[in-house]
Amino acid sequence: LAVSRAFDDKSLKSHLRSDPDIQWTNIDNNTDILILASDGLWKVMSNQETIDIAKKFKDPQKASKQLIAEAVKRDSKDDISCVVVIFEG
């Protein structure tokens, strides 16, 4: 919430980026996992690292908690939010 309020604060404009990253992807039978996370995770982990960790779990909530714990362990300095979706098929 504090960051969203800062989007309109002109003195912070050079430090914040409010435009989203958007990617269109078809979800099909080859899709195993989807990880939605904030900068606090992505600044300290690569896409492949997050997938490798998340795939160790059948429970998406446990996978998400492990990813957050790993980002904290790597000394992330940003807010960390993470949602893991595991597709069955």
Protein Blocks (a to p, Z undefined) as FASTA:
>chain_A
ZZmmmmmmmklmmmpcfbdcdddddddfklmbdcdddfklmmmccfklmmmmmmmpfblk
lmmmmmmmmmmmnopabdcddddddddZZ
